[in-house]
Amino acid sequence: MLRTAILIPRTPGRAVAPRGRAWLRHAWEQLLLDDDERFLREARDLADLEVRLRRLEQGRAERFAPLPPSP
C-alpha cells in the first residue's frame, strides 16, 4: 500500500536560535563585567559619563550618592 508523504513544516525555533544565542552571549558578557564597568556603561551621554568617571576617581562612597538632576 502506498502512502502520500506529509510535509512537516519547520519549527519557528530554528529561525530564532541565532537571536537567542546572541542574547545569551550579551547576557554572559554583562555578567562578567565588574561593578565599575557596569556603572560606566549605564551612562546616558558624554556629560553623564564624565560625571560618573569623576565619581569613580573620588572613591566608592561618592559613587553611590544620588546623581544630580540632568539639565
PQR file of N, CA, C, O and H, with PARSE charges and radii, in Angstrom:
ATOM      1  N   MET A   1       0.832  -1.160   0.000 -0.4000 1.5000
ATOM      2  CA  MET A   1       0.000   0.000   0.000 -0.0000 2.0000
ATOM      3  C   MET A   1       0.891   1.243   0.000  0.5500 1.7000
ATOM      4  O   MET A   1       1.827   1.350   0.793 -0.5500 1.4000
ATOM      5  N   LEU A   2       0.594   2.154  -0.879 -0.4000 1.5000
ATOM      6  CA  LEU A   2       1.356   3.395  -0.975 -0.0000 2.0000
ATOM      7  C   LEU A   2       0.723   4.484  -0.095  0.5500 1.7000
ATOM      8  O   LEU A   2      -0.499   4.586   0.015 -0.5500 1.4000
ATOM      9  H   LEU A   2      -0.165   2.067  -1.523  0.4000 1.0000
ATOM     10  N   ARG A   3       1.559   5.263   0.501 -0.4000 1.5000
ATOM     11  CA  ARG A   3       1.080   6.385   1.314 -0.0000 2.0000
ATOM     12  C   ARG A   3       1.643   7.671   0.748  0.5500 1.7000
ATOM     13  O   ARG A   3       2.736   7.682   0.181 -0.5500 1.4000
ATOM     14  H   ARG A   3       2.552   5.181   0.412  0.4000 1.0000
ATOM     15  N   THR A   4       0.916   8.726   0.897 -0.4000 1.5000
ATOM     16  CA  THR A   4       1.418  10.019   0.443 -0.0000 2.0000
ATOM     17  C   THR A   4       2.272  10.640   1.552  0.5500 1.7000
ATOM     18  O   THR A   4       1.975  10.510   2.740 -0.5500 1.4000
ATOM     19  H   THR A   4       0.029   8.717   1.358  0.4000 1.0000
ATOM     20  N   ALA A   5       3.299  11.291   1.141 -0.4000 1.5000
ATOM     21  CA  ALA A   5       4.198  11.928   2.105 -0.0000 2.0000
ATOM     22  C   ALA A   5       3.536  13.175   2.686  0.5500 1.7000
ATOM     23  O   ALA A   5       2.882  13.941   1.978 -0.5500 1.4000
ATOM     24  H   ALA A   5       3.540  11.397   0.176  0.4000 1.0000
ATOM     25  N   ILE A   6       3.717  13.352   3.946 -0.4000 1.5000
ATOM     26  CA  ILE A   6       3.172  14.538   4.614 -0.0000 2.0000
ATOM     27  C   ILE A   6       4.336  15.483   4.900  0.5500 1.7000
ATOM     28  O   ILE A   6       5.317  15.103   5.539 -0.5500 1.4000
ATOM     29  H   ILE A   6       4.248  12.730   4.521  0.4000 1.0000
ATOM     30  N   LEU A   7       4.217  16.682   4.432 -0.4000 1.5000
ATOM     31  CA  LEU A   7       5.255  17.682   4.641 -0.0000 2.0000
ATOM     32  C   LEU A   7       5.140  18.245   6.056  0.5500 1.7000
ATOM     33  O   LEU A   7       4.099  18.785   6.431 -0.5500 1.4000
ATOM     34  H   LEU A   7       3.420  16.991   3.913  0.4000 1.0000
ATOM     35  N   ILE A   8       6.191  18.119   6.822 -0.4000 1.5000
ATOM     36  CA  ILE A   8       6.203  18.649   8.187 -0.0000 2.0000
ATOM     37  C   ILE A   8       6.879  20.026   8.148  0.5500 1.7000
ATOM     38  O   ILE A   8       8.042  20.134   7.759 -0.5500 1.4000
ATOM     39  H   ILE A   8       7.036  17.680   6.517  0.4000 1.0000
ATOM     40  N   PRO A   9       6.159  21.065   8.546 -0.5600 1.5000
ATOM     41  CA  PRO A   9       6.764  22.400   8.494  0.2800 2.0000
ATOM     42  C   PRO A   9       7.894  22.536   9.517  0.5500 1.7000
ATOM     43  O   PRO A   9       7.897  21.869  10.552 -0.5500 1.4000
ATOM     44  N   ARG A  10       8.840  23.404   9.209 -0.4000 1.5000
ATOM     45  CA  ARG A  10       9.956  23.641  10.119 -0.0000 2.0000
ATOM     46  C   ARG A  10       9.451  24.360  11.358  0.5500 1.7000
ATOM     47  O   ARG A  10       8.517  25.160  11.295 -0.5500 1.4000
ATOM     48  H   ARG A  10       8.837  23.946   8.369  0.4000 1.0000
ATOM     49  N   THR A  11      10.061  24.074  12.445 -0.4000 1.5000
ATOM     50  CA  THR A  11       9.664  24.758  13.676 -0.0000 2.0000
ATOM     51  C   THR A  11      10.233  26.177  13.669  0.5500 1.7000
ATOM     52  O   THR A  11      11.342  26.394  13.181 -0.5500 1.4000
ATOM     53  H   THR A  11      10.820  23.425  12.496  0.4000 1.0000
ATOM     54  N   PRO A  12       9.488  27.140  14.202 -0.5600 1.5000
ATOM     55  CA  PRO A  12       9.992  28.511  14.206  0.2800 2.0000
ATOM     56  C   PRO A  12      11.180  28.700  15.139  0.5500 1.7000
ATOM     57  O   PRO A  12      11.841  29.736  15.085 -0.5500 1.4000
ATOM     58  N   GLY A  13      11.458  27.740  15.976 -0.4000 1.5000
ATOM     59  CA  GLY A  13      12.592  27.856  16.899 -0.0000 2.0000
ATOM     60  C   GLY A  13      13.922  27.953  16.195  0.5500 1.7000
ATOM     61  O   GLY A  13      14.856  28.559  16.722 -0.5500 1.4000
ATOM     62  H   GLY A  13      10.921  26.898  16.020  0.4000 1.0000
ATOM     63  N   ARG A  14      14.028  27.383  15.040 -0.4000 1.5000
ATOM     64  CA  ARG A  14      15.294  27.434  14.315 -0.0000 2.0000
ATOM     65  C   ARG A  14      15.602  28.840  13.817  0.5500 1.7000
ATOM     66  O   ARG A  14      16.767  29.235  13.776 -0.5500 1.4000
ATOM     67  H   ARG A  14      13.270  26.891  14.613  0.4000 1.0000
ATOM     68  N   ALA A  15      14.606  29.585  13.448 -0.4000 1.5000
ATOM     69  CA  ALA A  15      14.847  30.947  12.961 -0.0000 2.0000
ATOM     70  C   ALA A  15      15.217  31.871  14.119  0.5500 1.7000
ATOM     71  O   ALA A  15      15.904  32.872  13.916 -0.5500 1.4000
ATOM     72  H   ALA A  15      13.659  29.265  13.481  0.4000 1.0000
ATOM     73  N   VAL A  16      14.774  31.547  15.311 -0.4000 1.5000
ATOM     74  CA  VAL A  16      15.017  32.407  16.467 -0.0000 2.0000
ATOM     75  C   VAL A  16      16.332  32.053  17.155  0.5500 1.7000
ATOM     76  O   VAL A  16      16.859  32.860  17.920 -0.5500 1.4000
ATOM     77  H   VAL A  16      14.216  30.734  15.475  0.4000 1.0000
ATOM     78  N   ALA A  17      16.856  30.895  16.905 -0.4000 1.5000
ATOM     79  CA  ALA A  17      18.046  30.418  17.611 -0.0000 2.0000
ATOM     80  C   ALA A  17      19.235  31.373  17.524  0.5500 1.7000
ATOM     81  O   ALA A  17      19.849  31.635  18.559 -0.5500 1.4000
ATOM     82  H   ALA A  17      16.428  30.238  16.283  0.4000 1.0000
ATOM     83  N   PRO A  18      19.603  31.915  16.351 -0.5600 1.5000
ATOM     84  CA  PRO A  18      20.745  32.834  16.342  0.2800 2.0000
ATOM     85  C   PRO A  18      20.511  34.073  17.222  0.5500 1.7000
ATOM     86  O   PRO A  18      21.434  34.545  17.885 -0.5500 1.4000
ATOM     87  N   ARG A  19      19.285  34.594  17.228 -0.4000 1.5000
ATOM     88  CA  ARG A  19      18.982  35.737  18.077 -0.0000 2.0000
ATOM     89  C   ARG A  19      19.092  35.353  19.546  0.5500 1.7000
ATOM     90  O   ARG A  19      19.579  36.132  20.366 -0.5500 1.4000
ATOM     91  H   ARG A  19      18.535  34.211  16.690  0.4000 1.0000
ATOM     92  N   GLY A  20      18.642  34.162  19.867 -0.4000 1.5000
ATOM     93  CA  GLY A  20      18.717  33.678  21.237 -0.0000 2.0000
ATOM     94  C   GLY A  20      20.151  33.502  21.698  0.5500 1.7000
ATOM     95  O   GLY A  20      20.495  33.822  22.836 -0.5500 1.4000
ATOM     96  H   GLY A  20      18.247  33.529  19.201  0.4000 1.0000
ATOM     97  N   ARG A  21      20.982  32.991  20.806 -0.4000 1.5000
ATOM     98  CA  ARG A  21      22.394  32.834  21.150 -0.0000 2.0000
ATOM     99  C   ARG A  21      23.054  34.184  21.347  0.5500 1.7000
ATOM    100  O   ARG A  21      23.880  34.341  22.246 -0.5500 1.4000
ATOM    101  H   ARG A  21      20.702  32.731  19.881  0.4000 1.0000
ATOM    102  N   ALA A  22      22.706  35.163  20.521 -0.4000 1.5000
ATOM    103  CA  ALA A  22      23.275  36.497  20.673 -0.0000 2.0000
ATOM    104  C   ALA A  22      22.850  37.107  22.004  0.5500 1.7000
ATOM    105  O   ALA A  22      23.645  37.765  22.675 -0.5500 1.4000
ATOM    106  H   ALA A  22      22.035  35.036  19.791  0.4000 1.0000
ATOM    107  N   TRP A  23      21.596  36.886  22.383 -0.4000 1.5000
ATOM    108  CA  TRP A  23      21.125  37.414  23.659 -0.0000 2.0000
ATOM    109  C   TRP A  23      21.862  36.762  24.818  0.5500 1.7000
ATOM    110  O   TRP A  23      22.265  37.440  25.763 -0.5500 1.4000
ATOM    111  H   TRP A  23      20.949  36.351  21.839  0.4000 1.0000
ATOM    112  N   LEU A  24      22.040  35.442  24.747 -0.4000 1.5000
ATOM    113  CA  LEU A  24      22.772  34.743  25.796 -0.0000 2.0000
ATOM    114  C   LEU A  24      24.219  35.213  25.885  0.5500 1.7000
ATOM    115  O   LEU A  24      24.756  35.386  26.979 -0.5500 1.4000
ATOM    116  H   LEU A  24      21.713  34.891  23.979  0.4000 1.0000
ATOM    117  N   ARG A  25      24.844  35.417  24.732 -0.4000 1.5000
ATOM    118  CA  ARG A  25      26.221  35.901  24.718 -0.0000 2.0000
ATOM    119  C   ARG A  25      26.313  37.273  25.373  0.5500 1.7000
ATOM    120  O   ARG A  25      27.220  37.531  26.165 -0.5500 1.4000
ATOM    121  H   ARG A  25      24.407  35.276  23.844  0.4000 1.0000
ATOM    122  N   HIS A  26      25.358  38.162  25.036 -0.4000 1.5000
ATOM    123  CA  HIS A  26      25.337  39.502  25.624 -0.0000 2.0000
ATOM    124  C   HIS A  26      25.096  39.429  27.131  0.5500 1.7000
ATOM    125  O   HIS A  26      25.744  40.145  27.895 -0.5500 1.4000
ATOM    126  H   HIS A  26      24.621  37.953  24.394  0.4000 1.0000
ATOM    127  N   ALA A  27      24.180  38.580  27.560 -0.4000 1.5000
ATOM    128  CA  ALA A  27      23.902  38.438  28.989 -0.0000 2.0000
ATOM    129  C   ALA A  27      25.126  37.908  29.721  0.5500 1.7000
ATOM    130  O   ALA A  27      25.420  38.347  30.833 -0.5500 1.4000
ATOM    131  H   ALA A  27      23.654  37.998  26.940  0.4000 1.0000
ATOM    132  N   TRP A  28      25.838  36.973  29.114 -0.4000 1.5000
ATOM    133  CA  TRP A  28      27.037  36.425  29.738 -0.0000 2.0000
ATOM    134  C   TRP A  28      28.118  37.489  29.857  0.5500 1.7000
ATOM    135  O   TRP A  28      28.790  37.574  30.885 -0.5500 1.4000
ATOM    136  H   TRP A  28      25.599  36.616  28.211  0.4000 1.0000
ATOM    137  N   GLU A  29      28.295  38.309  28.810 -0.4000 1.5000
ATOM    138  CA  GLU A  29      29.289  39.390  28.861 -0.0000 2.0000
ATOM    139  C   GLU A  29      28.936  40.395  29.952  0.5500 1.7000
ATOM    140  O   GLU A  29      29.819  40.877  30.662 -0.5500 1.4000
ATOM    141  H   GLU A  29      27.750  38.240  27.975  0.4000 1.0000
ATOM    142  N   GLN A  30      27.643  40.716  30.089 -0.4000 1.5000
ATOM    143  CA  GLN A  30      27.223  41.637  31.143 -0.0000 2.0000
ATOM    144  C   GLN A  30      27.493  41.053  32.522  0.5500 1.7000
ATOM    145  O   GLN A  30      27.841  41.782  33.450 -0.5500 1.4000
ATOM    146  H   GLN A  30      26.926  40.325  29.512  0.4000 1.0000
ATOM    147  N   LEU A  31      27.335  39.757  32.655 -0.4000 1.5000
ATOM    148  CA  LEU A  31      27.565  39.098  33.937 -0.0000 2.0000
ATOM    149  C   LEU A  31      29.040  39.134  34.315  0.5500 1.7000
ATOM    150  O   LEU A  31      29.375  39.212  35.497 -0.5500 1.4000
ATOM    151  H   LEU A  31      27.052  39.165  31.901  0.4000 1.0000
ATOM    152  N   LEU A  32      29.914  39.077  33.331 -0.4000 1.5000
ATOM    153  CA  LEU A  32      31.350  39.067  33.599 -0.0000 2.0000
ATOM    154  C   LEU A  32      31.912  40.448  33.903  0.5500 1.7000
ATOM    155  O   LEU A  32      33.034  40.553  34.398 -0.5500 1.4000
ATOM    156  H   LEU A  32      29.641  39.013  32.371  0.4000 1.0000
ATOM    157  N   LEU A  33      31.157  41.517  33.620 -0.4000 1.5000
ATOM    158  CA  LEU A  33      31.657  42.864  33.889 -0.0000 2.0000
ATOM    159  C   LEU A  33      31.722  43.118  35.389  0.5500 1.7000
ATOM    160  O   LEU A  33      30.883  42.632  36.148 -0.5500 1.4000
ATOM    161  H   LEU A  33      30.245  41.432  33.219  0.4000 1.0000
ATOM    162  N   ASP A  34      32.724  43.885  35.808 -0.4000 1.5000
ATOM    163  CA  ASP A  34      32.758  44.255  37.213 -0.0000 2.0000
ATOM    164  C   ASP A  34      31.843  45.460  37.446  0.5500 1.7000
ATOM    165  O   ASP A  34      31.307  46.033  36.497 -0.5500 1.4000
ATOM    166  H   ASP A  34      33.405  44.280  35.191  0.4000 1.0000
ATOM    167  N   ASP A  35      31.672  45.834  38.702 -0.4000 1.5000
ATOM    168  CA  ASP A  35      30.720  46.893  39.056 -0.0000 2.0000
ATOM    169  C   ASP A  35      31.074  48.223  38.407  0.5500 1.7000
ATOM    170  O   ASP A  35      30.185  48.948  37.960 -0.5500 1.4000
ATOM    171  H   ASP A  35      32.107  45.369  39.473  0.4000 1.0000
ATOM    172  N   ASP A  36      32.361  48.552  38.350 -0.4000 1.5000
ATOM    173  CA  ASP A  36      32.773  49.837  37.789 -0.0000 2.0000
ATOM    174  C   ASP A  36      32.465  49.919  36.293  0.5500 1.7000
ATOM    175  O   ASP A  36      31.985  50.948  35.817 -0.5500 1.4000
ATOM    176  H   ASP A  36      33.083  47.963  38.713  0.4000 1.0000
ATOM    177  N   GLU A  37      32.734  48.856  35.559 -0.4000 1.5000
ATOM    178  CA  GLU A  37      32.441  48.851  34.122 -0.0000 2.0000
ATOM    179  C   GLU A  37      30.940  48.942  33.871  0.5500 1.7000
ATOM    180  O   GLU A  37      30.505  49.656  32.967 -0.5500 1.4000
ATOM    181  H   GLU A  37      33.123  48.020  35.946  0.4000 1.0000
ATOM    182  N   ARG A  38      30.150  48.228  34.661 -0.4000 1.5000
ATOM    183  CA  ARG A  38      28.701  48.294  34.523 -0.0000 2.0000
ATOM    184  C   ARG A  38      28.194  49.706  34.820  0.5500 1.7000
ATOM    185  O   ARG A  38      27.310  50.216  34.132 -0.5500 1.4000
ATOM    186  H   ARG A  38      30.503  47.649  35.395  0.4000 1.0000
ATOM    187  N   PHE A  39      28.767  50.330  35.853 -0.4000 1.5000
ATOM    188  CA  PHE A  39      28.401  51.697  36.231 -0.0000 2.0000
ATOM    189  C   PHE A  39      28.679  52.664  35.086  0.5500 1.7000
ATOM    190  O   PHE A  39      27.865  53.544  34.809 -0.5500 1.4000
ATOM    191  H   PHE A  39      29.486  49.916  36.412  0.4000 1.0000
ATOM    192  N   LEU A  40      29.821  52.509  34.416 -0.4000 1.5000
ATOM    193  CA  LEU A  40      30.170  53.407  33.309 -0.0000 2.0000
ATOM    194  C   LEU A  40      29.322  53.147  32.071  0.5500 1.7000
ATOM    195  O   LEU A  40      28.990  54.090  31.353 -0.5500 1.4000
ATOM    196  H   LEU A  40      30.482  51.794  34.641  0.4000 1.0000
ATOM    197  N   ARG A  41      28.967  51.904  31.804 -0.4000 1.5000
ATOM    198  CA  ARG A  41      28.166  51.585  30.610 -0.0000 2.0000
ATOM    199  C   ARG A  41      26.720  52.058  30.718  0.5500 1.7000
ATOM    200  O   ARG A  41      26.016  52.138  29.711 -0.5500 1.4000
ATOM    201  H   ARG A  41      29.237  51.138  32.388  0.4000 1.0000
ATOM    202  N   GLU A  42      26.267  52.376  31.950 -0.4000 1.5000
ATOM    203  CA  GLU A  42      24.907  52.872  32.131 -0.0000 2.0000
ATOM    204  C   GLU A  42      24.781  54.363  31.817  0.5500 1.7000
ATOM    205  O   GLU A  42      23.683  54.916  31.889 -0.5500 1.4000
ATOM    206  H   GLU A  42      26.839  52.312  32.768  0.4000 1.0000
ATOM    207  N   ALA A  43      25.879  55.014  31.474 -0.4000 1.5000
ATOM    208  CA  ALA A  43      25.852  56.450  31.177 -0.0000 2.0000
ATOM    209  C   ALA A  43      24.961  56.731  29.974  0.5500 1.7000
ATOM    210  O   ALA A  43      24.990  56.006  28.980 -0.5500 1.4000
ATOM    211  H   ALA A  43      26.771  54.565  31.416  0.4000 1.0000
ATOM    212  N   ARG A  44      24.169  57.796  30.079 -0.4000 1.5000
ATOM    213  CA  ARG A  44      23.236  58.146  29.008 -0.0000 2.0000
ATOM    214  C   ARG A  44      23.888  58.950  27.896  0.5500 1.7000
ATOM    215  O   ARG A  44      23.541  58.784  26.727 -0.5500 1.4000
ATOM    216  H   ARG A  44      24.146  58.386  30.887  0.4000 1.0000
ATOM    217  N   ASP A  45      24.836  59.826  28.251 -0.4000 1.5000
ATOM    218  CA  ASP A  45      25.508  60.648  27.244 -0.0000 2.0000
ATOM    219  C   ASP A  45      26.911  60.957  27.745  0.5500 1.7000
ATOM    220  O   ASP A  45      27.330  60.455  28.788 -0.5500 1.4000
ATOM    221  H   ASP A  45      25.118  59.960  29.201  0.4000 1.0000
ATOM    222  N   LEU A  46      27.638  61.789  26.997 -0.4000 1.5000
ATOM    223  CA  LEU A  46      29.024  62.085  27.327 -0.0000 2.0000
ATOM    224  C   LEU A  46      29.140  62.839  28.654  0.5500 1.7000
ATOM    225  O   LEU A  46      30.047  62.566  29.441 -0.5500 1.4000
ATOM    226  H   LEU A  46      27.297  62.198  26.150  0.4000 1.0000
ATOM    227  N   ALA A  47      28.240  63.773  28.907 -0.4000 1.5000
ATOM    228  CA  ALA A  47      28.288  64.530  30.161 -0.0000 2.0000
ATOM    229  C   ALA A  47      28.058  63.594  31.354  0.5500 1.7000
ATOM    230  O   ALA A  47      28.735  63.702  32.376 -0.5500 1.4000
ATOM    231  H   ALA A  47      27.503  63.994  28.268  0.4000 1.0000
ATOM    232  N   ASP A  48      27.108  62.688  31.213 -0.4000 1.5000
ATOM    233  CA  ASP A  48      26.837  61.730  32.279 -0.0000 2.0000
ATOM    234  C   ASP A  48      28.045  60.816  32.497  0.5500 1.7000
ATOM    235  O   ASP A  48      28.362  60.467  33.634 -0.5500 1.4000
ATOM    236  H   ASP A  48      26.558  62.601  30.382  0.4000 1.0000
ATOM    237  N   LEU A  49      28.710  60.434  31.423 -0.4000 1.5000
ATOM    238  CA  LEU A  49      29.898  59.600  31.529 -0.0000 2.0000
ATOM    239  C   LEU A  49      31.001  60.340  32.280  0.5500 1.7000
ATOM    240  O   LEU A  49      31.687  59.741  33.109 -0.5500 1.4000
ATOM    241  H   LEU A  49      28.452  60.718  30.499  0.4000 1.0000
ATOM    242  N   GLU A  50      31.185  61.631  32.003 -0.4000 1.5000
ATOM    243  CA  GLU A  50      32.204  62.415  32.698 -0.0000 2.0000
ATOM    244  C   GLU A  50      31.915  62.499  34.192  0.5500 1.7000
ATOM    245  O   GLU A  50      32.830  62.387  35.009 -0.5500 1.4000
ATOM    246  H   GLU A  50      30.628  62.118  31.330  0.4000 1.0000
ATOM    247  N   VAL A  51      30.639  62.696  34.555 -0.4000 1.5000
ATOM    248  CA  VAL A  51      30.264  62.745  35.969 -0.0000 2.0000
ATOM    249  C   VAL A  51      30.556  61.407  36.629  0.5500 1.7000
ATOM    250  O   VAL A  51      31.083  61.364  37.741 -0.5500 1.4000
ATOM    251  H   VAL A  51      29.896  62.787  33.892  0.4000 1.0000
ATOM    252  N   ARG A  52      30.223  60.332  35.962 -0.4000 1.5000
ATOM    253  CA  ARG A  52      30.449  59.009  36.531 -0.0000 2.0000
ATOM    254  C   ARG A  52      31.938  58.710  36.673  0.5500 1.7000
ATOM    255  O   ARG A  52      32.350  58.090  37.653 -0.5500 1.4000
ATOM    256  H   ARG A  52      29.794  60.367  35.059  0.4000 1.0000
ATOM    257  N   LEU A  53      32.755  59.144  35.701 -0.4000 1.5000
ATOM    258  CA  LEU A  53      34.203  58.954  35.811 -0.0000 2.0000
ATOM    259  C   LEU A  53      34.770  59.732  37.000  0.5500 1.7000
ATOM    260  O   LEU A  53      35.617  59.224  37.733 -0.5500 1.4000
ATOM    261  H   LEU A  53      32.420  59.648  34.905  0.4000 1.0000
ATOM    262  N   ARG A  54      34.299  60.964  37.184 -0.4000 1.5000
ATOM    263  CA  ARG A  54      34.745  61.753  38.338 -0.0000 2.0000
ATOM    264  C   ARG A  54      34.386  61.050  39.644  0.5500 1.7000
ATOM    265  O   ARG A  54      35.188  61.023  40.577 -0.5500 1.4000
ATOM    266  H   ARG A  54      33.610  61.377  36.588  0.4000 1.0000
ATOM    267  N   ARG A  55      33.199  60.491  39.710 -0.4000 1.5000
ATOM    268  CA  ARG A  55      32.776  59.788  40.919 -0.0000 2.0000
ATOM    269  C   ARG A  55      33.658  58.571  41.191  0.5500 1.7000
ATOM    270  O   ARG A  55      33.995  58.286  42.340 -0.5500 1.4000
ATOM    271  H   ARG A  55      32.548  60.513  38.952  0.4000 1.0000
ATOM    272  N   LEU A  56      34.028  57.857  40.130 -0.4000 1.5000
ATOM    273  CA  LEU A  56      34.912  56.708  40.334 -0.0000 2.0000
ATOM    274  C   LEU A  56      36.287  57.152  40.813  0.5500 1.7000
ATOM    275  O   LEU A  56      36.910  56.472  41.628 -0.5500 1.4000
ATOM    276  H   LEU A  56      33.754  58.089  39.197  0.4000 1.0000
ATOM    277  N   GLU A  57      36.770  58.301  40.307 -0.4000 1.5000
ATOM    278  CA  GLU A  57      38.066  58.809  40.749 -0.0000 2.0000
ATOM    279  C   GLU A  57      38.022  59.239  42.205  0.5500 1.7000
ATOM    280  O   GLU A  57      39.021  59.107  42.911 -0.5500 1.4000
ATOM    281  H   GLU A  57      36.264  58.853  39.645  0.4000 1.0000
ATOM    282  N   GLN A  58      36.879  59.754  42.677 -0.4000 1.5000
ATOM    283  CA  GLN A  58      36.767  60.231  44.049 -0.0000 2.0000
ATOM    284  C   GLN A  58      36.640  59.092  45.046  0.5500 1.7000
ATOM    285  O   GLN A  58      37.008  59.250  46.210 -0.5500 1.4000
ATOM    286  H   GLN A  58      36.067  59.861  42.104  0.4000 1.0000
ATOM    287  N   GLY A  59      36.138  57.973  44.622 -0.4000 1.5000
ATOM    288  CA  GLY A  59      36.024  56.836  45.526 -0.0000 2.0000
ATOM    289  C   GLY A  59      34.638  56.246  45.516  0.5500 1.7000
ATOM    290  O   GLY A  59      33.725  56.793  44.897 -0.5500 1.4000
ATOM    291  H   GLY A  59      35.839  57.845  43.676  0.4000 1.0000
ATOM    292  N   ARG A  60      34.479  55.138  46.196 -0.4000 1.5000
ATOM    293  CA  ARG A  60      33.225  54.392  46.160 -0.0000 2.0000
ATOM    294  C   ARG A  60      32.092  55.087  46.900  0.5500 1.7000
ATOM    295  O   ARG A  60      30.937  54.944  46.499 -0.5500 1.4000
ATOM    296  H   ARG A  60      35.220  54.693  46.699  0.4000 1.0000
ATOM    297  N   ALA A  61      32.373  55.833  47.963 -0.4000 1.5000
ATOM    298  CA  ALA A  61      31.296  56.480  48.719 -0.0000 2.0000
ATOM    299  C   ALA A  61      30.561  57.492  47.844  0.5500 1.7000
ATOM    300  O   ALA A  61      29.335  57.587  47.908 -0.5500 1.4000
ATOM    301  H   ALA A  61      33.311  55.950  48.289  0.4000 1.0000
ATOM    302  N   GLU A  62      31.286  58.241  47.037 -0.4000 1.5000
ATOM    303  CA  GLU A  62      30.670  59.223  46.145 -0.0000 2.0000
ATOM    304  C   GLU A  62      29.883  58.548  45.034  0.5500 1.7000
ATOM    305  O   GLU A  62      28.895  59.092  44.541 -0.5500 1.4000
ATOM    306  H   GLU A  62      32.282  58.164  46.985  0.4000 1.0000
ATOM    307  N   ARG A  63      30.320  57.382  44.650 -0.4000 1.5000
ATOM    308  CA  ARG A  63      29.684  56.698  43.528 -0.0000 2.0000
ATOM    309  C   ARG A  63      28.225  56.355  43.816  0.5500 1.7000
ATOM    310  O   ARG A  63      27.380  56.406  42.923 -0.5500 1.4000
ATOM    311  H   ARG A  63      31.122  56.940  45.051  0.4000 1.0000
ATOM    312  N   PHE A  64      27.942  56.011  45.042 -0.4000 1.5000
ATOM    313  CA  PHE A  64      26.586  55.582  45.374 -0.0000 2.0000
ATOM    314  C   PHE A  64      25.692  56.725  45.807  0.5500 1.7000
ATOM    315  O   PHE A  64      24.540  56.496  46.174 -0.5500 1.4000
ATOM    316  H   PHE A  64      28.628  55.969  45.768  0.4000 1.0000
ATOM    317  N   ALA A  65      26.189  57.941  45.773 -0.4000 1.5000
ATOM    318  CA  ALA A  65      25.360  59.106  46.078 -0.0000 2.0000
ATOM    319  C   ALA A  65      24.393  59.312  44.927  0.5500 1.7000
ATOM    320  O   ALA A  65      24.675  58.860  43.817 -0.5500 1.4000
ATOM    321  H   ALA A  65      27.125  58.128  45.475  0.4000 1.0000
ATOM    322  N   PRO A  66      23.254  59.981  45.143 -0.5600 1.5000
ATOM    323  CA  PRO A  66      22.313  60.215  44.042  0.2800 2.0000
ATOM    324  C   PRO A  66      22.918  61.105  42.971  0.5500 1.7000
ATOM    325  O   PRO A  66      23.675  62.031  43.265 -0.5500 1.4000
ATOM    326  N   LEU A  67      22.576  60.812  41.733 -0.4000 1.5000
ATOM    327  CA  LEU A  67      23.068  61.622  40.609 -0.0000 2.0000
ATOM    328  C   LEU A  67      22.397  62.979  40.612  0.5500 1.7000
ATOM    329  O   LEU A  67      21.227  63.083  40.979 -0.5500 1.4000
ATOM    330  H   LEU A  67      21.962  60.060  41.494  0.4000 1.0000
ATOM    331  N   PRO A  68      23.119  64.036  40.206 -0.5600 1.5000
ATOM    332  CA  PRO A  68      22.487  65.347  40.124  0.2800 2.0000
ATOM    333  C   PRO A  68      21.457  65.365  39.003  0.5500 1.7000
ATOM    334  O   PRO A  68      21.558  64.587  38.055 -0.5500 1.4000
ATOM    335  N   PRO A  69      20.467  66.249  39.105 -0.5600 1.5000
ATOM    336  CA  PRO A  69      19.450  66.297  38.032  0.2800 2.0000
ATOM    337  C   PRO A  69      20.082  66.696  36.709  0.5500 1.7000
ATOM    338  O   PRO A  69      20.930  67.588  36.660 -0.5500 1.4000
ATOM    339  N   SER A  70      19.667  66.035  35.643 -0.4000 1.5000
ATOM    340  CA  SER A  70      20.221  66.347  34.328 -0.0000 2.0000
ATOM    341  C   SER A  70      19.631  67.639  33.796  0.5500 1.7000
ATOM    342  O   SER A  70      18.470  67.957  34.053 -0.5500 1.4000
ATOM    343  H   SER A  70      18.979  65.311  35.682  0.4000 1.0000
ATOM    344  N   PRO A  71      20.440  68.384  33.050 -0.5600 1.5000
ATOM    345  CA  PRO A  71      19.958  69.691  32.531  0.2800 2.0000
ATOM    346  C   PRO A  71      18.889  69.573  31.481  0.5500 1.7000
ATOM    347  O   PRO A  71      18.408  70.586  30.973 -0.5500 1.4000
TER
END
